Amino acid sequence: MFDHTNAVNKIFDRVHRTGEEVKNDLPNWVQRAVDNETWRQSVNPATGKRFQSVGEWLVASWPLGPGMGHGEFAITYDEFILLCENRPQLKKLLVESRPKRREGRPTKAEQETSDNITSLSKPKHGSTSRAYLEDRLARDYPKHWQDYIDGKYRSARQAAIAAGFLKDTHNPIDRLLSNWRKATKSQRLEFVKHLDANDKSQVLKWIANSIGSK
């Protein structure tokens, strides 16, 4: 029988390790805890009820949870998700279970058990952080989310662009138009000189129409 206390201690130990014990052993133990639903066996002091998700349990303070993200050298929840790239179903569960910090001032119990969740539900770098994009895909774009989990997109950013809620700032067309607007008259004429004679009128018409539609 899978021992709950042993699982908590093993995962807690590996959360604070480096090397292969984090890369391989930690995901293995978390997968076993998920398969055996050991995270359901502890009570979250913040709510007085059993943990509602594996995410809540993973970030809960030891000994109730593994304390993921607690301490200077402990791996964080989002860092752990990155270790699960080759485990698509576990990664999917982790993203969908990412802890959410409730609005308002936290209770003492919430602060003690979830003090490392401060920004997990909010993007660290605007609206393009991987955590935000994954949350948005999982919530609003199930097809693109599943394709992302299946590896059809190399990154959450690519999946978000395909889904249509993130602009591709590296699109060459947008860059061309932006540079065309910034260019002087002489620079534009110089650019046109480099075009094939048969394409000049078509390209200039395209540029004019594209700029006019902005």
Z-matrix of the N, CA and C atoms (Angstrom, degrees):
N
C 1 1.476
C 2 1.531 1 109.97
N 3 1.303 2 116.07 1 137.54
C 4 1.464 3 121.23 2 -179.14
C 5 1.526 4 109.58 3 -71.71
N 6 1.329 5 116.72 4 121.94
C 7 1.454 6 121.94 5 -175.40
C 8 1.517 7 111.47 6 -87.44
N 9 1.314 8 116.66 7 120.61
C 10 1.459 9 122.55 8 -176.86
C 11 1.528 10 112.11 9 -62.70
N 12 1.303 11 117.74 10 -50.46
C 13 1.466 12 121.71 11 -177.74
C 14 1.521 13 110.88 12 -61.41
N 15 1.317 14 116.23 13 -42.32
C 16 1.456 15 120.76 14 178.57
C 17 1.525 16 111.09 15 -62.28
N 18 1.342 17 116.10 16 -40.27
C 19 1.457 18 120.40 17 179.71
C 20 1.523 19 111.31 18 -63.26
N 21 1.333 20 116.29 19 -44.35
C 22 1.471 21 120.52 20 178.86
C 23 1.518 22 110.00 21 -59.71
N 24 1.323 23 116.36 22 -46.60
C 25 1.455 24 120.50 23 -178.52
C 26 1.528 25 112.41 24 -65.66
N 27 1.321 26 116.95 25 -41.12
C 28 1.461 27 120.93 26 179.59
C 29 1.529 28 110.71 27 -63.77
N 30 1.336 29 116.45 28 -46.26
C 31 1.461 30 119.82 29 -178.93
C 32 1.518 31 110.39 30 -67.39
N 33 1.336 32 116.59 31 -41.63
C 34 1.468 33 120.38 32 177.70
C 35 1.526 34 110.25 33 -58.01
N 36 1.320 35 116.78 34 -43.35
C 37 1.459 36 121.59 35 -179.62
C 38 1.525 37 111.10 36 -62.04
N 39 1.324 38 117.35 37 -42.27
C 40 1.459 39 121.20 38 -176.23
C 41 1.525 40 112.47 39 -79.31
N 42 1.324 41 117.37 40 -23.09
C 43 1.464 42 121.21 41 174.94
C 44 1.525 43 110.29 42 -60.75
N 45 1.322 44 116.56 43 -28.89
C 46 1.465 45 121.79 44 -176.98
C 47 1.526 46 112.67 45 -102.57
N 48 1.317 47 117.77 46 12.32
C 49 1.459 48 121.82 47 179.74
C 50 1.528 49 110.88 48 -103.63
N 51 1.323 50 114.87 49 176.60
C 52 1.462 51 120.73 50 175.70
C 53 1.526 52 108.26 51 -130.21
N 54 1.302 53 116.15 52 178.52
C 55 1.462 54 120.76 53 176.54
C 56 1.511 55 113.96 54 70.92
N 57 1.336 56 115.31 55 -146.74
C 58 1.455 57 120.97 56 -172.98
C 59 1.524 58 112.98 57 -66.00
N 60 1.334 59 117.25 58 -28.84
C 61 1.468 60 119.06 59 -179.96
C 62 1.520 61 111.25 60 -64.87
N 63 1.323 62 117.40 61 -27.94
C 64 1.460 63 120.62 62 175.88
C 65 1.525 64 110.11 63 -85.60
N 66 1.320 65 116.83 64 -44.72
C 67 1.464 66 120.97 65 -174.42
C 68 1.518 67 113.18 66 -66.59
N 69 1.313 68 116.85 67 -39.76
C 70 1.461 69 120.30 68 -174.75
C 71 1.528 70 113.95 69 -114.19
N 72 1.328 71 115.83 70 -50.43
C 73 1.465 72 119.59 71 -174.38
C 74 1.525 73 112.35 72 -66.66
N 75 1.357 74 117.32 73 -39.97
C 76 1.465 75 119.85 74 -179.59
C 77 1.528 76 111.90 75 -62.15
N 78 1.338 77 119.46 76 -51.05
C 79 1.470 78 118.54 77 177.13
C 80 1.520 79 112.90 78 -59.37
N 81 1.334 80 116.50 79 -35.45
C 82 1.464 81 119.19 80 179.22
C 83 1.531 82 111.27 81 -63.05
N 84 1.327 83 116.51 82 -44.93
C 85 1.459 84 120.13 83 -179.14
C 86 1.526 85 111.48 84 -68.60
N 87 1.326 86 117.34 85 -39.02
C 88 1.461 87 119.44 86 177.99
C 89 1.523 88 110.15 87 -65.36
N 90 1.331 89 116.91 88 -40.11
C 91 1.460 90 120.25 89 177.95
C 92 1.520 91 110.86 90 -60.81
N 93 1.322 92 116.91 91 -41.42
C 94 1.467 93 120.71 92 178.26
C 95 1.533 94 110.71 93 -65.06
N 96 1.327 95 116.17 94 -39.48
C 97 1.469 96 119.69 95 178.49
C 98 1.518 97 111.07 96 -65.38
N 99 1.338 98 115.64 97 -36.27
C 100 1.470 99 120.19 98 177.74
C 101 1.524 100 110.06 99 -67.99
N 102 1.326 101 115.88 100 -46.64
C 103 1.471 102 120.16 101 -178.33
C 104 1.527 103 111.58 102 -61.37
N 105 1.339 104 116.79 103 -34.57
C 106 1.464 105 121.21 104 -178.44
C 107 1.526 106 113.01 105 -96.26
N 108 1.349 107 115.78 106 0.46
C 109 1.469 108 122.34 107 179.79
C 110 1.523 109 111.61 108 52.06
N 111 1.328 110 116.04 109 37.72
C 112 1.462 111 119.52 110 -179.63
C 113 1.516 112 112.46 111 -64.93
N 114 1.338 113 116.05 112 -24.88
C 115 1.463 114 120.09 113 -179.67
C 116 1.525 115 112.27 114 -65.85
N 117 1.303 116 118.14 115 -17.01
C 118 1.467 117 121.28 116 179.75
C 119 1.528 118 112.23 117 -79.54
N 120 1.324 119 116.89 118 -7.14
C 121 1.458 120 119.82 119 -172.00
C 122 1.524 121 114.25 120 -90.17
N 123 1.326 122 118.18 121 -5.49
C 124 1.468 123 121.23 122 178.55
C 125 1.521 124 110.53 123 -110.07
N 126 1.311 125 115.43 124 154.10
C 127 1.461 126 121.60 125 178.65
C 128 1.520 127 109.40 126 -98.29
N 129 1.305 128 116.04 127 130.77
C 130 1.462 129 122.05 128 176.89
C 131 1.525 130 108.20 129 -79.23
N 132 1.343 131 118.41 130 114.15
C 133 1.473 132 120.17 131 -178.12
C 134 1.517 133 113.15 132 -64.66
N 135 1.328 134 116.55 133 -17.55
C 136 1.461 135 119.56 134 179.36
C 137 1.526 136 111.42 135 -70.92
N 138 1.349 137 115.95 136 -26.84
C 139 1.462 138 120.20 137 -177.45
C 140 1.521 139 112.82 138 -119.50
N 141 1.332 140 116.80 139 -17.89
C 142 1.456 141 120.10 140 -175.62
C 143 1.514 142 112.23 141 76.78
N 144 1.315 143 116.78 142 8.26
C 145 1.464 144 121.85 143 179.85
C 146 1.523 145 109.14 144 -122.92
N 147 1.322 146 114.97 145 168.87
C 148 1.460 147 118.36 146 177.38
C 149 1.530 148 109.62 147 -65.39
N 150 1.323 149 116.04 148 152.22
C 151 1.456 150 120.20 149 -179.89
C 152 1.526 151 110.47 150 -56.59
N 153 1.320 152 115.15 151 138.85
C 154 1.458 153 120.93 152 -176.93
C 155 1.523 154 113.16 153 -90.92
N 156 1.337 155 116.73 154 -14.91
C 157 1.464 156 119.59 155 -179.46
C 158 1.516 157 109.54 156 -152.21
N 159 1.315 158 115.39 157 159.42
C 160 1.456 159 120.17 158 177.67
C 161 1.521 160 110.58 159 -64.83
N 162 1.342 161 116.58 160 -29.25
C 163 1.463 162 120.15 161 178.53
C 164 1.518 163 111.85 162 -64.61
N 165 1.324 164 117.54 163 -45.45
C 166 1.466 165 121.62 164 177.27
C 167 1.519 166 110.71 165 -57.64
N 168 1.332 167 115.10 166 -42.00
C 169 1.463 168 120.14 167 -177.25
C 170 1.522 169 111.85 168 -69.12
N 171 1.326 170 118.33 169 -42.92
C 172 1.455 171 121.65 170 -176.45
C 173 1.526 172 112.60 171 -62.18
N 174 1.339 173 117.34 172 -33.74
C 175 1.469 174 119.70 173 -177.55
C 176 1.532 175 112.48 174 -94.43
N 177 1.331 176 117.02 175 -2.14
C 178 1.463 177 119.97 176 179.64
C 179 1.527 178 110.26 177 -71.34
N 180 1.334 179 115.77 178 146.52
C 181 1.462 180 120.88 179 -178.46
C 182 1.529 181 111.40 180 -63.83
N 183 1.322 182 115.80 181 143.22
C 184 1.461 183 121.64 182 174.15
C 185 1.532 184 108.74 183 -66.01
N 186 1.331 185 121.00 184 141.44
C 187 1.465 186 127.07 185 13.79
C 188 1.531 187 114.74 186 -96.26
N 189 1.344 188 117.42 187 3.41
C 190 1.470 189 118.95 188 179.36
C 191 1.524 190 111.27 189 -73.36
N 192 1.326 191 116.12 190 -31.34
C 193 1.452 192 121.27 191 179.30
C 194 1.519 193 109.61 192 -142.03
N 195 1.328 194 117.57 193 177.77
C 196 1.470 195 121.71 194 -177.70
C 197 1.526 196 114.34 195 -74.89
N 198 1.323 197 117.99 196 -9.04
C 199 1.463 198 119.94 197 177.19
C 200 1.510 199 114.71 198 69.02
N 201 1.302 200 117.52 199 34.00
C 202 1.460 201 120.99 200 -179.24
C 203 1.534 202 109.74 201 -60.87
N 204 1.327 203 116.98 202 126.07
C 205 1.455 204 121.34 203 -179.72
C 206 1.511 205 114.06 204 90.46
N 207 1.328 206 118.21 205 -6.50
C 208 1.464 207 121.57 206 -179.88
C 209 1.529 208 108.82 207 -89.51
N 210 1.300 209 116.38 208 121.18
C 211 1.454 210 119.65 209 179.71
C 212 1.510 211 111.71 210 104.37
N 213 1.306 212 115.59 211 153.66
C 214 1.463 213 121.76 212 -174.32
C 215 1.519 214 112.86 213 -62.20
N 216 1.316 215 117.90 214 -33.74
C 217 1.460 216 120.77 215 -173.92
C 218 1.531 217 113.10 216 -107.70
N 219 1.306 218 117.40 217 6.02
C 220 1.461 219 120.60 218 -179.24
C 221 1.526 220 110.40 219 -80.57
N 222 1.309 221 116.45 220 138.17
C 223 1.457 222 120.80 221 177.19
C 224 1.525 223 109.27 222 -65.40
N 225 1.317 224 117.27 223 140.70
C 226 1.456 225 121.03 224 -179.68
C 227 1.534 226 110.32 225 -87.59
N 228 1.304 227 114.94 226 168.64
C 229 1.465 228 120.71 227 -179.18
C 230 1.527 229 110.75 228 -61.12
N 231 1.333 230 117.07 229 -46.91
C 232 1.466 231 120.11 230 -178.78
C 233 1.519 232 111.87 231 -68.48
N 234 1.319 233 117.62 232 -34.23
C 235 1.466 234 120.48 233 175.83
C 236 1.526 235 109.96 234 -64.87
N 237 1.321 236 115.79 235 -36.20
C 238 1.460 237 119.17 236 179.36
C 239 1.531 238 110.57 237 -67.56
N 240 1.326 239 117.24 238 -36.90
C 241 1.467 240 120.05 239 177.66
C 242 1.525 241 110.22 240 -57.55
N 243 1.331 242 116.59 241 -39.37
C 244 1.462 243 120.73 242 179.38
C 245 1.529 244 111.80 243 -62.85
N 246 1.328 245 117.11 244 -29.15
C 247 1.467 246 120.34 245 178.82
C 248 1.525 247 111.94 246 -74.08
N 249 1.316 248 116.89 247 -10.78
C 250 1.463 249 120.93 248 -175.23
C 251 1.527 250 112.96 249 -105.52
N 252 1.336 251 116.37 250 22.51
C 253 1.462 252 120.29 251 -179.37
C 254 1.526 253 111.77 252 -58.81
N 255 1.337 254 117.06 253 -33.55
C 256 1.468 255 120.58 254 -179.48
C 257 1.526 256 112.52 255 -91.70
N 258 1.326 257 115.68 256 10.62
C 259 1.471 258 121.93 257 176.37
C 260 1.531 259 107.79 258 -126.53
N 261 1.319 260 117.48 259 74.25
C 262 1.476 261 120.87 260 -170.79
C 263 1.518 262 115.05 261 -56.20
N 264 1.325 263 117.82 262 -39.22
C 265 1.462 264 118.94 263 -177.95
C 266 1.524 265 111.66 264 -71.62
N 267 1.331 266 117.37 265 -38.17
C 268 1.460 267 120.53 266 176.72
C 269 1.518 268 109.78 267 -66.97
N 270 1.330 269 116.68 268 -41.86
C 271 1.462 270 120.62 269 178.20
C 272 1.529 271 110.41 270 -60.93
N 273 1.316 272 116.39 271 -43.75
C 274 1.461 273 120.52 272 179.22
C 275 1.527 274 110.86 273 -59.57
N 276 1.323 275 116.63 274 -44.70
C 277 1.464 276 121.26 275 179.29
C 278 1.523 277 110.66 276 -62.75
N 279 1.326 278 117.37 277 -42.60
C 280 1.460 279 121.36 278 -178.64
C 281 1.521 280 111.91 279 -64.01
N 282 1.331 281 116.04 280 -42.79
C 283 1.468 282 119.63 281 179.51
C 284 1.522 283 110.31 282 -65.58
N 285 1.310 284 116.36 283 -44.83
C 286 1.457 285 120.41 284 -179.00
C 287 1.525 286 111.96 285 -69.32
N 288 1.337 287 117.01 286 -20.64
C 289 1.465 288 121.43 287 179.95
C 290 1.516 289 112.23 288 -102.26
N 291 1.338 290 117.70 289 8.57
C 292 1.462 291 120.20 290 -177.22
C 293 1.523 292 109.63 291 -54.61
N 294 1.326 293 117.66 292 125.86
C 295 1.474 294 120.87 293 -176.33
C 296 1.524 295 111.87 294 -60.12
N 297 1.304 296 114.99 295 143.26
C 298 1.463 297 121.34 296 177.64
C 299 1.517 298 109.16 297 -111.71
N 300 1.302 299 116.28 298 132.61
C 301 1.467 300 120.22 299 176.54
C 302 1.518 301 107.94 300 -83.83
N 303 1.310 302 116.87 301 126.60
C 304 1.458 303 119.74 302 -178.70
C 305 1.521 304 110.75 303 -73.85
N 306 1.323 305 116.10 304 155.89
C 307 1.458 306 121.69 305 178.91
C 308 1.530 307 110.02 306 -72.33
N 309 1.301 308 116.64 307 153.50
C 310 1.456 309 121.15 308 178.02
C 311 1.510 310 111.97 309 91.60
N 312 1.304 311 115.71 310 176.97
C 313 1.465 312 121.30 311 -178.48
C 314 1.520 313 110.51 312 -73.63
N 315 1.338 314 118.08 313 128.62
C 316 1.461 315 120.06 314 -178.28
C 317 1.514 316 111.81 315 -73.00
N 318 1.322 317 115.55 316 151.77
C 319 1.452 318 119.90 317 174.09
C 320 1.526 319 108.34 318 -73.58
N 321 1.324 320 116.17 319 168.65
C 322 1.459 321 119.90 320 -179.86
C 323 1.523 322 110.54 321 -60.77
N 324 1.311 323 116.32 322 -40.79
C 325 1.464 324 119.96 323 179.94
C 326 1.517 325 110.92 324 -64.11
N 327 1.326 326 116.12 325 -41.68
C 328 1.457 327 119.58 326 178.77
C 329 1.516 328 111.15 327 -63.43
N 330 1.327 329 115.43 328 -40.00
C 331 1.460 330 119.21 329 -179.41
C 332 1.524 331 110.97 330 -64.95
N 333 1.333 332 115.95 331 -39.59
C 334 1.458 333 120.31 332 -177.72
C 335 1.521 334 112.51 333 -70.95
N 336 1.326 335 117.07 334 -33.11
C 337 1.464 336 119.41 335 -175.45
C 338 1.512 337 113.85 336 -98.78
N 339 1.342 338 118.35 337 -18.25
C 340 1.459 339 119.98 338 -174.40
C 341 1.520 340 113.63 339 -131.33
N 342 1.325 341 117.94 340 28.13
C 343 1.451 342 118.93 341 -174.37
C 344 1.519 343 113.65 342 -71.97
N 345 1.321 344 117.86 343 -6.83
C 346 1.455 345 120.26 344 177.41
C 347 1.525 346 112.43 345 -99.94
N 348 1.332 347 117.51 346 8.68
C 349 1.460 348 120.47 347 -177.88
C 350 1.526 349 110.83 348 -96.44
N 351 1.294 350 118.19 349 1.52
C 352 1.458 351 122.87 350 -168.73
C 353 1.516 352 113.76 351 -40.38
N 354 1.308 353 116.70 352 -44.67
C 355 1.462 354 117.60 353 -173.88
C 356 1.520 355 114.10 354 -122.38
N 357 1.336 356 118.09 355 13.22
C 358 1.454 357 119.34 356 -177.69
C 359 1.519 358 113.19 357 -63.16
N 360 1.333 359 116.98 358 -31.97
C 361 1.458 360 119.48 359 -178.72
C 362 1.521 361 112.14 360 -95.50
N 363 1.328 362 116.00 361 1.39
C 364 1.457 363 119.41 362 179.00
C 365 1.513 364 108.93 363 -123.48
N 366 1.322 365 119.35 364 135.70
C 367 1.454 366 121.08 365 -178.16
C 368 1.517 367 112.03 366 -63.72
N 369 1.337 368 116.35 367 136.37
C 370 1.456 369 120.50 368 -179.99
C 371 1.518 370 111.29 369 -77.41
N 372 1.302 371 117.24 370 -28.00
C 373 1.455 372 120.43 371 -175.62
C 374 1.519 373 110.08 372 -125.78
N 375 1.295 374 116.46 373 59.24
C 376 1.452 375 119.88 374 -178.97
C 377 1.515 376 110.43 375 75.25
N 378 1.322 377 115.88 376 -154.71
C 379 1.460 378 120.02 377 -174.82
C 380 1.521 379 112.39 378 -92.37
N 381 1.323 380 118.52 379 20.35
C 382 1.460 381 120.28 380 -179.92
C 383 1.526 382 112.34 381 -119.36
N 384 1.326 383 118.51 382 11.34
C 385 1.457 384 119.36 383 177.83
C 386 1.527 385 109.24 384 -68.68
N 387 1.318 386 116.36 385 151.85
C 388 1.455 387 120.15 386 -177.93
C 389 1.516 388 111.29 387 -60.74
N 390 1.342 389 116.95 388 -39.68
C 391 1.465 390 120.37 389 -179.60
C 392 1.523 391 110.93 390 -60.62
N 393 1.328 392 116.46 391 -44.62
C 394 1.466 393 120.31 392 -179.96
C 395 1.532 394 110.55 393 -64.45
N 396 1.323 395 116.56 394 -45.79
C 397 1.464 396 120.27 395 -177.41
C 398 1.525 397 110.77 396 -62.96
N 399 1.330 398 116.92 397 -41.64
C 400 1.463 399 119.89 398 179.09
C 401 1.523 400 110.86 399 -65.23
N 402 1.316 401 116.94 400 -42.87
C 403 1.470 402 119.97 401 177.80
C 404 1.529 403 110.71 402 -59.53
N 405 1.313 404 116.08 403 -44.57
C 406 1.470 405 121.00 404 -177.83
C 407 1.522 406 111.03 405 -66.21
N 408 1.314 407 116.94 406 -42.03
C 409 1.465 408 120.69 407 178.66
C 410 1.524 409 110.59 408 -63.00
N 411 1.331 410 115.65 409 -47.01
C 412 1.468 411 120.03 410 -178.16
C 413 1.523 412 111.52 411 -62.85
N 414 1.333 413 116.47 412 -36.11
C 415 1.462 414 120.50 413 -175.46
C 416 1.524 415 113.20 414 -82.20
N 417 1.344 416 116.86 415 -42.80
C 418 1.465 417 119.97 416 -168.36
C 419 1.525 418 115.14 417 -113.70
N 420 1.326 419 118.26 418 -16.16
C 421 1.465 420 120.29 419 -175.18
C 422 1.531 421 110.15 420 -133.16
N 423 1.322 422 117.66 421 70.76
C 424 1.467 423 121.58 422 -174.47
C 425 1.524 424 114.58 423 -57.14
N 426 1.339 425 117.50 424 -37.17
C 427 1.474 426 119.51 425 -179.62
C 428 1.528 427 110.78 426 -66.02
N 429 1.340 428 116.08 427 -49.48
C 430 1.458 429 119.68 428 -179.78
C 431 1.533 430 110.62 429 -66.92
N 432 1.322 431 116.46 430 -33.08
C 433 1.464 432 120.65 431 177.85
C 434 1.517 433 110.34 432 -63.90
N 435 1.335 434 117.20 433 -45.46
C 436 1.455 435 120.81 434 -179.96
C 437 1.524 436 110.73 435 -65.56
N 438 1.348 437 116.29 436 -39.43
C 439 1.467 438 119.74 437 177.06
C 440 1.525 439 110.75 438 -62.91
N 441 1.319 440 116.19 439 -37.05
C 442 1.468 441 120.76 440 177.80
C 443 1.526 442 110.23 441 -65.55
N 444 1.327 443 116.61 442 -45.97
C 445 1.463 444 121.30 443 178.55
C 446 1.525 445 110.63 444 -61.19
N 447 1.346 446 116.55 445 -36.71
C 448 1.466 447 121.40 446 -179.17
C 449 1.519 448 112.69 447 -78.03
N 450 1.331 449 117.53 448 -2.48
C 451 1.463 450 120.97 449 177.19
C 452 1.510 451 115.59 450 86.55
N 453 1.337 452 117.54 451 12.89
C 454 1.465 453 119.87 452 179.44
C 455 1.524 454 112.16 453 -74.19
N 456 1.320 455 116.21 454 -19.40
C 457 1.466 456 121.64 455 173.60
C 458 1.524 457 107.86 456 -117.63
N 459 1.314 458 116.51 457 138.23
C 460 1.461 459 120.35 458 -177.33
C 461 1.516 460 112.61 459 -73.74
N 462 1.321 461 117.05 460 -19.21
C 463 1.462 462 119.78 461 -178.87
C 464 1.518 463 110.16 462 -152.10
N 465 1.333 464 115.62 463 163.83
C 466 1.465 465 120.52 464 176.33
C 467 1.528 466 109.70 465 -63.86
N 468 1.331 467 116.66 466 -32.45
C 469 1.466 468 121.12 467 179.38
C 470 1.528 469 110.82 468 -62.58
N 471 1.317 470 117.40 469 -45.02
C 472 1.463 471 120.69 470 178.69
C 473 1.523 472 110.89 471 -62.29
N 474 1.326 473 116.34 472 -41.31
C 475 1.466 474 120.31 473 179.27
C 476 1.523 475 110.45 474 -65.36
N 477 1.319 476 117.05 475 -39.25
C 478 1.464 477 121.05 476 179.83
C 479 1.521 478 111.20 477 -66.64
N 480 1.323 479 117.40 478 -38.17
C 481 1.467 480 121.44 479 177.41
C 482 1.523 481 109.60 480 -65.37
N 483 1.340 482 116.12 481 -43.65
C 484 1.464 483 119.88 482 178.73
C 485 1.523 484 111.22 483 -64.12
N 486 1.339 485 116.37 484 -35.24
C 487 1.465 486 120.21 485 178.95
C 488 1.524 487 111.74 486 -71.29
N 489 1.335 488 116.49 487 -24.42
C 490 1.457 489 120.10 488 174.19
C 491 1.511 490 116.38 489 100.43
N 492 1.343 491 117.94 490 3.21
C 493 1.466 492 117.73 491 -178.99
C 494 1.532 493 112.73 492 -102.61
N 495 1.333 494 116.13 493 2.67
C 496 1.463 495 120.55 494 175.87
C 497 1.525 496 108.53 495 -130.38
N 498 1.311 497 115.93 496 130.68
C 499 1.450 498 121.00 497 -179.51
C 500 1.520 499 110.16 498 -79.75
N 501 1.329 500 115.41 499 139.49
C 502 1.448 501 120.31 500 177.64
C 503 1.527 502 109.00 501 -84.10
N 504 1.327 503 115.92 502 97.54
C 505 1.467 504 120.42 503 -177.16
C 506 1.526 505 112.36 504 -73.43
N 507 1.336 506 116.14 505 -9.06
C 508 1.461 507 119.80 506 179.11
C 509 1.531 508 112.18 507 -100.24
N 510 1.315 509 116.28 508 9.32
C 511 1.461 510 120.66 509 179.79
C 512 1.529 511 109.50 510 -64.11
N 513 1.351 512 118.66 511 121.63
C 514 1.463 513 121.48 512 -178.76
C 515 1.531 514 113.45 513 -57.98
N 516 1.342 515 116.41 514 -33.20
C 517 1.465 516 119.32 515 -179.07
C 518 1.520 517 110.39 516 -64.92
N 519 1.334 518 115.86 517 -45.34
C 520 1.468 519 119.38 518 178.22
C 521 1.520 520 111.23 519 -61.95
N 522 1.310 521 116.51 520 -37.85
C 523 1.457 522 119.84 521 179.04
C 524 1.531 523 111.35 522 -67.29
N 525 1.332 524 115.28 523 -40.70
C 526 1.464 525 119.08 524 178.70
C 527 1.527 526 110.89 525 -61.32
N 528 1.326 527 115.15 526 -45.75
C 529 1.467 528 119.31 527 -179.73
C 530 1.524 529 111.46 528 -64.83
N 531 1.311 530 115.92 529 -40.13
C 532 1.462 531 119.97 530 179.10
C 533 1.526 532 111.18 531 -63.36
N 534 1.331 533 115.49 532 -44.61
C 535 1.462 534 119.09 533 179.08
C 536 1.533 535 111.77 534 -67.89
N 537 1.333 536 116.17 535 -33.73
C 538 1.467 537 119.70 536 178.77
C 539 1.528 538 110.05 537 -63.41
N 540 1.335 539 116.50 538 -41.62
C 541 1.464 540 120.08 539 179.36
C 542 1.531 541 111.10 540 -64.79
N 543 1.312 542 116.66 541 -34.43
C 544 1.462 543 120.86 542 -176.83
C 545 1.529 544 112.63 543 -81.34
N 546 1.319 545 116.18 544 -21.92
C 547 1.461 546 120.68 545 -174.57
C 548 1.530 547 111.84 546 -70.01
N 549 1.326 548 115.20 547 150.00
C 550 1.465 549 120.65 548 175.13
C 551 1.521 550 108.92 549 -79.22
N 552 1.323 551 116.22 550 171.52
C 553 1.455 552 120.58 551 -179.62
C 554 1.516 553 111.28 552 -60.56
N 555 1.328 554 116.53 553 -42.15
C 556 1.463 555 120.33 554 -179.86
C 557 1.524 556 111.16 555 -66.60
N 558 1.323 557 116.54 556 -37.18
C 559 1.460 558 119.80 557 178.77
C 560 1.521 559 111.55 558 -67.52
N 561 1.326 560 116.39 559 -36.90
C 562 1.464 561 119.46 560 177.43
C 563 1.523 562 110.77 561 -65.96
N 564 1.334 563 116.16 562 -40.55
C 565 1.467 564 119.77 563 178.45
C 566 1.523 565 110.40 564 -64.14
N 567 1.336 566 116.14 565 -38.79
C 568 1.459 567 120.62 566 178.74
C 569 1.526 568 110.51 567 -64.37
N 570 1.331 569 115.51 568 -38.73
C 571 1.458 570 119.80 569 178.43
C 572 1.526 571 110.78 570 -63.30
N 573 1.315 572 116.13 571 -43.87
C 574 1.465 573 120.78 572 -178.33
C 575 1.523 574 111.08 573 -62.21
N 576 1.335 575 116.29 574 -32.43
C 577 1.465 576 119.91 575 -179.20
C 578 1.528 577 111.69 576 -61.89
N 579 1.318 578 115.94 577 -27.36
C 580 1.462 579 120.11 578 -177.86
C 581 1.524 580 112.61 579 -82.95
N 582 1.315 581 117.43 580 -6.51
C 583 1.462 582 120.60 581 -179.86
C 584 1.517 583 110.22 582 -82.92
N 585 1.305 584 114.31 583 151.53
C 586 1.454 585 119.77 584 174.38
C 587 1.522 586 109.04 585 -64.27
N 588 1.305 587 116.76 586 139.54
C 589 1.469 588 121.31 587 -175.84
C 590 1.519 589 111.81 588 -55.69
N 591 1.300 590 117.42 589 -36.80
C 592 1.465 591 120.99 590 -178.27
C 593 1.530 592 112.76 591 -72.55
N 594 1.320 593 116.46 592 -18.30
C 595 1.461 594 120.02 593 -176.27
C 596 1.522 595 113.48 594 -103.23
N 597 1.316 596 117.73 595 -9.28
C 598 1.456 597 120.40 596 -173.18
C 599 1.525 598 113.07 597 -57.02
N 600 1.324 599 116.50 598 -52.81
C 601 1.461 600 119.39 599 -176.16
C 602 1.520 601 111.26 600 -64.55
N 603 1.338 602 116.33 601 -38.13
C 604 1.457 603 120.16 602 -179.56
C 605 1.526 604 110.98 603 -67.74
N 606 1.327 605 117.05 604 -42.94
C 607 1.457 606 121.42 605 -179.41
C 608 1.519 607 110.84 606 -66.01
N 609 1.329 608 116.90 607 -43.79
C 610 1.454 609 120.08 608 179.97
C 611 1.525 610 111.14 609 -63.63
N 612 1.330 611 116.14 610 -37.87
C 613 1.463 612 120.26 611 178.00
C 614 1.523 613 110.04 612 -65.89
N 615 1.349 614 115.74 613 -40.87
C 616 1.463 615 120.38 614 178.75
C 617 1.515 616 111.39 615 -63.23
N 618 1.330 617 116.65 616 -42.72
C 619 1.455 618 120.70 617 179.39
C 620 1.526 619 110.38 618 -63.20
N 621 1.312 620 116.13 619 -44.62
C 622 1.458 621 120.02 620 -179.44
C 623 1.528 622 111.55 621 -62.10
N 624 1.320 623 116.67 622 -43.64
C 625 1.462 624 121.07 623 179.87
C 626 1.517 625 111.69 624 -67.73
N 627 1.343 626 116.39 625 -39.40
C 628 1.465 627 120.70 626 -179.19
C 629 1.515 628 110.90 627 -66.35
N 630 1.324 629 116.52 628 -44.71
C 631 1.459 630 120.07 629 179.22
C 632 1.518 631 111.58 630 -66.18
N 633 1.337 632 114.99 631 -38.10
C 634 1.451 633 119.18 632 -179.35
C 635 1.508 634 113.42 633 -67.89
N 636 1.332 635 116.47 634 -24.71
C 637 1.472 636 119.81 635 -179.10
C 638 1.492 637 112.72 636 -86.64
N 639 1.331 638 118.02 637 -7.39
C 640 1.467 639 121.28 638 179.16
C 641 1.513 640 111.31 639 -74.61
